[in-house]
Amino acid sequence: MLDYEMTPVVAATLNDLDEKRVMAFLSSRLRAGAPTRSLDQQLQTLGAARDTNGTIHPTVAGLLCFGNWPQFFFNHATILAGRLVGPLGTQIVDRAIIEGALPEMIDRVVQFVTRNTRHGLRIGDLWTARAQEVDEYPLDAVREAITNACCHRDYLERSPIQVKIYDDRLVVANPGGLLPGLDVAHLEGQHRPRNPRLAEWLHSLGYVERFGVGLIRMREAMAKVGRPAPEIQATPESFVLTLRRPGPVDVQAAAIVMAASTPSTVAEARPWYAQAWRQ
């Protein structure tokens, strides 16, 4: 059975693919410059295009990863990001509908998270006297969570990925539950992508591993800075991953000085410091 990601999109033409993006990918992957075969042949070999009744059309995966504007054909293949405040997250202070090819969407969501979370310096850790950067949520874990959502979501479901930043947690939810045979308790070390071609390309681009270690890397990144392990909820319709805000810190062993992102001054940072790091 043909994976949906390999389905040709007959309404699209090769002009809907970004040739520079494709050639840069091929050059990077082959590590020896771009191949000499025609672009049509390269796209078909890659799986980014297929011949349908004598006409070559981009595939679903080809448009999602290399398209000029994939959302023209898949208006649900977006990421809805928001910063929510209040006990129930009912007030939205920043939001974005993120579009584009998958690699640029991943980068833009990480940027959104960066500007809507707090970053500081821990002065004097257990090993050195140097200041250590401290993120409210480790960006390695954030990037891994978002990449996995893009890679494993069900693109037949007509709803976006959602990234919600609450006062106490960051939630990444994608449409499409676990594949048959998988369960939440045994996900670590498992590699059964819903979209294997997208997983392969994102691996080649350095966004994702292909050995089922994504959750392990997220857990390790969180544990390294004293955060709880990621929480997972899976239903037949969705997959939800939650990263919790920092827990208590031994303030006698390390002083925290806020960076000039959010809040903008040390004076403004003190209430957040007391709330986020000492409660």
Secondary structure per residue as TSV (DSSP state, phi and psi in degrees):
chain	resnum	aa	ss	phi	psi
A	1	M	-	360.0	132.5
A	2	L	-	-73.0	127.1
A	3	D	-	-61.8	145.3
A	4	Y	G	-58.0	-36.4
A	5	E	G	-60.8	-22.4
A	6	M	G	-95.6	5.9
A	7	T	-	-70.8	129.8
A	8	P	B	-69.9	141.5
A	9	V	-	-99.6	99.0
A	10	V	T	-69.5	-18.7
A	11	A	T	-78.2	-10.2
A	12	A	-	-106.0	156.7
A	13	T	-	-122.4	173.5
A	14	L	G	-64.3	-20.1
A	15	N	G	-67.4	-16.1
A	16	D	G	-82.1	-4.0
A	17	L	B	-99.4	145.9
A	18	D	-	-84.9	104.2
A	19	E	H	-61.0	-39.3
A	20	K	H	-63.0	-38.8
A	21	R	H	-66.6	-40.7
A	22	V	H	-64.5	-46.8
A	23	M	H	-66.2	-38.1
A	24	A	H	-64.5	-38.9
A	25	F	H	-64.3	-46.8
A	26	L	H	-64.0	-41.9
A	27	S	H	-62.7	-42.6
A	28	S	H	-66.9	-38.6
A	29	R	H	-70.6	-40.0
A	30	L	H	-82.8	-21.1
A	31	R	T	57.9	24.7
A	32	A	S	-147.0	29.3
A	33	G	S	84.9	168.3
A	34	A	-	-69.3	142.5
A	35	P	-	-66.7	162.5
A	36	T	S	-91.8	-6.9
A	37	R	S	-69.3	162.4
A	38	S	-	-63.7	157.6
A	39	L	H	-61.5	-38.7
A	40	D	H	-57.6	-45.7
A	41	Q	H	-65.4	-41.7
A	42	Q	H	-62.7	-43.2
A	43	L	H	-64.8	-39.6
A	44	Q	H	-69.7	-40.4
A	45	T	H	-63.1	-39.4
A	46	L	H	-69.1	-29.3
A	47	G	T	97.0	8.0
A	48	A	S	-85.7	-8.2
A	49	A	E	-151.3	157.1
A	50	R	E	-140.4	149.9
A	51	D	E	-85.2	121.2
A	52	T	E	-122.8	106.2
A	53	N	T	54.9	41.4
A	54	G	T	87.2	-2.6
A	55	T	E	-118.5	134.9
A	56	I	E	-92.4	125.5
A	57	H	E	-122.5	149.2
A	58	P	E	-63.6	150.3
A	59	T	B	-87.2	169.0
A	60	V	H	-56.2	-48.4
A	61	A	H	-63.8	-40.0
A	62	G	H	-59.1	-44.0
A	63	L	H	-67.9	-40.8
A	64	L	H	-64.8	-35.8
A	65	C	H	-97.0	-30.2
A	66	F	H	-125.1	5.8
A	67	G	B	-73.5	152.8
A	68	N	S	-65.7	-42.1
A	69	W	-	-153.4	82.4
A	70	P	G	-56.7	-29.3
A	71	Q	G	-69.9	-12.2
A	72	F	G	-62.9	-34.2
A	73	F	T	-100.1	-27.8
A	74	F	-	-131.7	82.6
A	75	N	T	-70.2	-8.3
A	76	H	T	-92.8	-9.2
A	77	A	-	-82.9	59.6
A	78	T	-	-126.0	174.6
A	79	I	E	-125.0	122.2
A	80	L	E	-97.6	113.8
A	81	A	E	-114.0	141.9
A	82	G	E	-151.9	147.0
A	83	R	E	-105.0	115.7
A	84	L	E	-112.3	138.6
A	85	V	E	-123.9	164.3
A	86	G	S	97.8	162.3
A	87	P	T	-55.3	-36.6
A	88	L	T	-107.6	4.2
A	89	G	-	66.7	38.0
A	90	T	-	-86.8	-13.8
A	91	Q	E	-106.3	126.9
A	92	I	E	-101.5	119.1
A	93	V	E	-104.0	-14.8
A	94	D	E	-157.6	139.3
A	95	R	E	-150.9	157.9
A	96	A	E	-154.6	138.8
A	97	I	E	-101.9	109.8
A	98	I	E	-99.6	124.8
A	99	E	-	-124.6	175.8
A	100	G	S	120.2	-173.1
A	101	A	S	-71.9	156.8
A	102	L	H	-53.4	-47.5
A	103	P	H	-58.9	-42.5
A	104	E	H	-72.7	-30.3
A	105	M	H	-64.9	-43.3
A	106	I	H	-58.9	-46.9
A	107	D	H	-61.9	-40.7
A	108	R	H	-70.7	-33.2
A	109	V	H	-68.7	-41.1
A	110	V	H	-59.4	-40.1
A	111	Q	H	-63.7	-39.9
A	112	F	H	-62.4	-45.6
A	113	V	H	-62.7	-40.9
A	114	T	H	-60.9	-42.6
A	115	R	H	-78.8	-14.2
A	116	N	T	-109.5	11.2
A	117	T	S	-128.3	167.8
A	118	R	-	-99.1	150.3
A	119	H	E	-137.3	138.7
A	120	G	E	-144.3	-172.2
A	121	L	E	-125.5	131.8
A	122	R	E	-97.6	117.1
A	123	I	E	-90.5	112.1
A	124	G	S	80.5	90.9
A	125	D	-	-90.1	-168.1
A	126	L	S	-71.3	-17.8
A	127	W	S	-111.6	-33.8
A	128	T	-	-136.1	171.8
A	129	A	S	-95.3	3.5
A	130	R	S	-77.2	152.4
A	131	A	E	-72.0	142.1
A	132	Q	E	-118.6	129.4
A	133	E	E	-68.4	137.1
A	134	V	E	-129.0	120.3
A	135	D	E	-98.8	147.3
A	136	E	S	-57.3	-39.3
A	137	Y	S	-131.2	126.5
A	138	P	-	-55.9	126.5
A	139	L	H	-65.8	-26.9
A	140	D	H	-61.7	-42.2
A	141	A	H	-69.8	-38.6
A	142	V	H	-62.9	-48.6
A	143	R	H	-62.0	-41.9
A	144	E	H	-62.5	-43.1
A	145	A	H	-63.5	-43.6
A	146	I	H	-69.9	-41.6
A	147	T	H	-62.4	-43.9
A	148	N	H	-61.1	-38.4
A	149	A	H	-63.6	-43.0
A	150	C	H	-66.6	-35.7
A	151	C	H	-77.4	-35.9
A	152	H	H	-108.5	-1.2
A	153	R	S	-67.2	160.7
A	154	D	-	-91.5	108.7
A	155	Y	T	-78.8	-3.9
A	156	L	T	-79.1	-23.0
A	157	E	S	-77.7	127.7
A	158	R	-	-92.4	60.9
A	159	S	S	-146.1	153.2
A	160	P	-	-82.3	164.0
A	161	I	E	-70.0	143.5
A	162	Q	E	-120.3	133.0
A	163	V	E	-121.3	113.5
A	164	K	E	-118.3	126.0
A	165	I	E	-106.8	106.4
A	166	Y	-	-92.7	179.0
A	167	D	S	-63.4	-31.7
A	168	D	S	-121.2	3.4
A	169	R	E	-163.9	160.8
A	170	L	E	-120.9	127.0
A	171	V	E	-120.3	129.3
A	172	V	E	-118.4	118.0
A	173	A	E	-124.4	131.4
A	174	N	E	-126.8	147.3
A	175	P	E	-71.1	140.8
A	176	G	S	105.0	119.5
A	177	G	-	-81.9	-164.9
A	178	L	-	-72.0	149.2
A	179	L	-	-68.2	154.8
A	180	P	T	-54.7	137.2
A	181	G	T	95.1	-9.2
A	182	L	-	-107.6	148.5
A	183	D	-	-142.6	159.3
A	184	V	G	-58.1	-37.9
A	185	A	G	-68.9	-17.9
A	186	H	G	-128.0	34.0
A	187	L	-	-78.4	-35.7
A	188	E	T	-62.4	129.8
A	189	G	T	87.3	-5.4
A	190	Q	-	-92.2	138.8
A	191	H	-	-131.5	92.1
A	192	R	-	-135.8	79.8
A	193	P	-	-71.3	142.0
A	194	R	S	-68.9	-32.6
A	195	N	S	-123.2	80.6
A	196	P	H	-61.6	-33.0
A	197	R	H	-70.5	-42.4
A	198	L	H	-62.4	-40.2
A	199	A	H	-61.0	-40.8
A	200	E	H	-64.0	-45.1
A	201	W	H	-68.1	-42.9
A	202	L	H	-66.3	-30.3
A	203	H	H	-65.4	-45.4
A	204	S	H	-62.0	-31.4
A	205	L	T	-83.7	-3.3
A	206	G	T	86.9	14.7
A	207	Y	S	-91.9	-25.7
A	208	V	-	-148.3	149.3
A	209	E	-	-89.9	163.0
A	210	R	S	-119.8	24.8
A	211	F	S	-121.1	20.9
A	212	G	S	71.4	22.9
A	213	V	-	-102.4	7.0
A	214	G	H	-58.5	-47.7
A	215	L	H	-66.6	-35.2
A	216	I	H	-63.5	-44.0
A	217	R	H	-64.2	-38.8
A	218	M	H	-65.0	-45.2
A	219	R	H	-62.3	-41.9
A	220	E	H	-66.3	-40.6
A	221	A	H	-63.2	-39.2
A	222	M	H	-69.9	-43.5
A	223	A	H	-65.3	-33.0
A	224	K	H	-60.0	-31.0
A	225	V	T	-111.9	22.0
A	226	G	T	74.1	28.6
A	227	R	-	-99.3	156.2
A	228	P	-	-64.9	157.3
A	229	A	-	-65.5	151.5
A	230	P	-	-58.1	144.1
A	231	E	E	-104.4	140.1
A	232	I	E	-126.4	134.4
A	233	Q	E	-128.4	128.8
A	234	A	E	-130.1	132.0
A	235	T	-	-123.8	172.4
A	236	P	S	-59.9	-20.7
A	237	E	S	-103.2	-18.2
A	238	S	E	-153.8	164.1
A	239	F	E	-132.6	123.2
A	240	V	E	-124.3	125.9
A	241	L	E	-118.2	132.5
A	242	T	E	-121.2	130.6
A	243	L	E	-108.8	127.9
A	244	R	E	-89.2	150.5
A	245	R	-	-65.7	161.7
A	246	P	-	-53.8	145.4
A	247	G	-	-95.8	-160.7
A	248	P	-	-63.5	150.5
A	249	V	-	-130.7	142.4
A	250	D	-	-73.4	95.9
A	251	V	T	-72.2	-14.5
A	252	Q	T	-77.8	-24.1
A	253	A	T	-88.6	-22.9
A	254	A	-	-150.7	131.2
A	255	A	E	-96.3	143.0
A	256	I	E	-109.5	127.0
A	257	V	E	-119.6	124.7
A	258	M	E	-75.3	143.8
A	259	A	-	-77.9	168.5
A	260	A	S	-88.7	44.3
A	261	S	S	-106.2	-78.4
A	262	T	S	-145.0	118.5
A	263	P	S	-67.5	170.3
A	264	S	S	-89.0	-15.3
A	265	T	S	-135.2	160.7
A	266	V	H	-63.2	-37.8
A	267	A	H	-60.0	-44.0
A	268	E	H	-68.2	-27.0
A	269	A	H	-74.4	-24.9
A	270	R	H	-57.3	-45.9
A	271	P	H	-60.7	-40.6
A	272	W	H	-66.4	-38.8
A	273	Y	H	-59.6	-46.1
A	274	A	H	-66.5	-37.5
A	275	Q	H	-76.0	-46.5
A	276	A	H	-84.3	-27.3
A	277	W	H	-111.5	-10.0
A	278	R	H	-123.4	-5.0
A	279	Q	-	-75.7	360.0
